[in-house]
Amino acid sequence: MDFASPAPEPAPVTTIAWRLAHIIVSCLAYRVEWYFDGQDFDAEAFAYAGTADEALKQLDEMYARWNAGVRELSDADLDNPPAMGPERFPMENRVLHVNRELIHHGAEISLLRDLYRRQD
């Protein structure tokens, strides 16, 4: 999953593979490790998927870990900032943010799939 800082102008259209990697790593893996495992996550050491099936398996596994962690949170956990990670917002804010990111990037993947199917 490559990127540039600052982003090139105009920014390229990202691929479905790039979006899946972003969801798996940036949206889920970092947060699962920080919030539920109490560890830092190393994106450079992550074994990025080489196939669509592998990426979907990684997505399912990481989402299951995220969902399980969120379901274990108490009301008090949701009211307070997480112990790990750079964010100092209440955990309920982090849960909403991650879920919004999943919806946002999932919709982008759906759009790219639709565009690919409709190309001549």
PABABA-574181 format. One record per residue (C-alpha): x, y, z; residue in one letter; residue number from 1. Coordinates in Angstrom, 3 decimals. Layout:
BEGIN
{paro {X Y Z} "A" NUM} ...
//
This chain:
BEGIN
{paro {0.000 0.000 0.000} "M" 1} {paro {1.983 2.943 -1.266} "D" 2} {paro {1.372 6.618 -0.591} "F" 3} {paro {3.153 9.931 -0.939} "A" 4} {paro {3.347 12.929 1.340} "S" 5} {paro {2.409 15.426 0.134} "P" 6} {paro {-0.154 13.682 -2.076} "A" 7} {paro {0.376 14.126 -5.802} "P" 8} {paro {-1.833 16.579 -7.678} "E" 9} {paro {-4.037 15.342 -9.149} "P" 10} {paro {-4.300 12.362 -6.837} "A" 11} {paro {-4.529 9.032 -8.679} "P" 12} {paro {-7.646 6.896 -8.474} "V" 13} {paro {-6.870 4.217 -5.928} "T" 14} {paro {-7.511 0.567 -6.686} "T" 15} {paro {-9.849 -1.794 -4.894} "I" 16} {paro {-6.773 -3.570 -3.541} "A" 17} {paro {-5.420 -0.294 -2.145} "W" 18} {paro {-8.761 0.518 -0.506} "R" 19} {paro {-9.013 -2.952 1.054} "L" 20} {paro {-5.469 -2.658 2.412} "A" 21} {paro {-6.344 0.772 3.822} "H" 22} {paro {-9.424 -0.579 5.592} "I" 23} {paro {-7.621 -3.672 6.896} "I" 24} {paro {-4.504 -1.870 8.122} "V" 25} {paro {-5.228 1.824 8.659} "S" 26} {paro {-8.848 1.620 9.773} "C" 27} {paro {-8.860 -1.687 11.654} "L" 28} {paro {-5.470 -3.224 12.473} "A" 29} {paro {-4.009 -0.120 14.097} "Y" 30} {paro {-7.101 0.360 16.249} "R" 31} {paro {-7.488 -3.318 17.165} "V" 32} {paro {-3.871 -3.468 18.308} "E" 33} {paro {-3.979 -0.159 20.201} "W" 34} {paro {-7.371 -0.369 21.817} "Y" 35} {paro {-7.870 -4.069 22.427} "F" 36} {paro {-4.408 -5.664 22.457} "D" 37} {paro {-2.496 -2.750 24.023} "G" 38} {paro {0.268 -2.917 21.419} "Q" 39} {paro {1.716 -0.813 18.640} "D" 40} {paro {1.045 -2.021 15.113} "F" 41} {paro {3.776 -2.199 12.458} "D" 42} {paro {2.239 -1.588 9.029} "A" 43} {paro {5.583 -2.211 7.315} "E" 44} {paro {5.811 -5.718 8.783} "A" 45} {paro {2.184 -6.584 7.912} "F" 46} {paro {1.750 -9.366 5.326} "A" 47} {paro {-0.406 -7.540 2.780} "Y" 48} {paro {-2.696 -9.765 0.725} "A" 49} {paro {-1.586 -10.844 -2.724} "G" 50} {paro {-5.033 -11.951 -3.902} "T" 51} {paro {-8.610 -10.788 -3.562} "A" 52} {paro {-9.543 -13.904 -1.591} "D" 53} {paro {-6.674 -13.319 0.812} "E" 54} {paro {-7.653 -9.648 1.246} "A" 55} {paro {-11.264 -10.572 1.976} "L" 56} {paro {-10.099 -13.144 4.529} "K" 57} {paro {-7.906 -10.502 6.218} "Q" 58} {paro {-10.835 -8.069 6.188} "L" 59} {paro {-13.177 -10.613 7.767} "D" 60} {paro {-10.626 -11.537 10.436} "E" 61} {paro {-9.727 -7.950 11.330} "M" 62} {paro {-13.360 -6.831 11.372} "Y" 63} {paro {-14.243 -9.779 13.635} "A" 64} {paro {-11.500 -8.682 16.052} "R" 65} {paro {-12.725 -5.066 15.949} "W" 66} {paro {-16.344 -6.084 16.462} "N" 67} {paro {-15.489 -8.429 19.355} "A" 68} {paro {-13.442 -5.696 21.054} "G" 69} {paro {-16.177 -3.097 20.684} "V" 70} {paro {-18.795 -5.490 22.056} "R" 71} {paro {-16.682 -5.977 25.200} "E" 72} {paro {-16.565 -2.242 26.002} "L" 73} {paro {-18.505 -1.055 29.026} "S" 74} {paro {-20.292 2.282 29.277} "D" 75} {paro {-17.341 3.580 31.312} "A" 76} {paro {-14.900 2.371 28.636} "D" 77} {paro {-16.870 4.255 25.989} "L" 78} {paro {-16.857 7.471 28.043} "D" 79} {paro {-13.067 7.570 28.481} "N" 80} {paro {-10.137 7.902 26.070} "P" 81} {paro {-8.443 4.625 25.180} "P" 82} {paro {-5.265 3.749 27.081} "A" 83} {paro {-3.262 3.226 23.860} "M" 84} {paro {-3.100 5.073 20.562} "G" 85} {paro {-2.524 8.707 19.668} "P" 86} {paro {-6.131 9.828 20.087} "E" 87} {paro {-7.299 11.420 23.329} "R" 88} {paro {-10.994 11.451 22.458} "F" 89} {paro {-13.531 9.264 24.282} "P" 90} {paro {-13.632 5.704 23.014} "M" 91} {paro {-17.207 6.178 21.763} "E" 92} {paro {-15.800 8.820 19.398} "N" 93} {paro {-13.168 6.361 18.170} "R" 94} {paro {-15.773 3.630 17.580} "V" 95} {paro {-17.944 6.012 15.571} "L" 96} {paro {-14.927 7.250 13.614} "H" 97} {paro {-13.750 3.760 12.666} "V" 98} {paro {-17.236 2.629 11.702} "N" 99} {paro {-17.700 5.772 9.588} "R" 100} {paro {-14.389 5.037 7.858} "E" 101} {paro {-15.517 1.464 7.124} "L" 102} {paro {-18.740 2.745 5.564} "I" 103} {paro {-16.936 5.482 3.617} "H" 104} {paro {-14.194 3.288 2.157} "H" 105} {paro {-16.536 0.331 1.667} "G" 106} {paro {-18.742 2.597 -0.463} "A" 107} {paro {-15.690 3.638 -2.491} "E" 108} {paro {-14.903 -0.029 -3.136} "I" 109} {paro {-18.488 -0.605 -4.266} "S" 110} {paro {-18.249 2.367 -6.630} "L" 111} {paro {-14.974 1.117 -8.108} "L" 112} {paro {-16.508 -2.343 -8.606} "R" 113} {paro {-19.507 -0.797 -10.367} "D" 114} {paro {-17.301 1.352 -12.598} "L" 115} {paro {-15.126 -1.647 -13.495} "Y" 116} {paro {-18.173 -3.717 -14.430} "R" 117} {paro {-19.560 -0.936 -16.636} "R" 118} {paro {-16.399 -0.124 -18.580} "Q" 119} {paro {-16.349 -0.855 -22.296} "D" 120} 
//
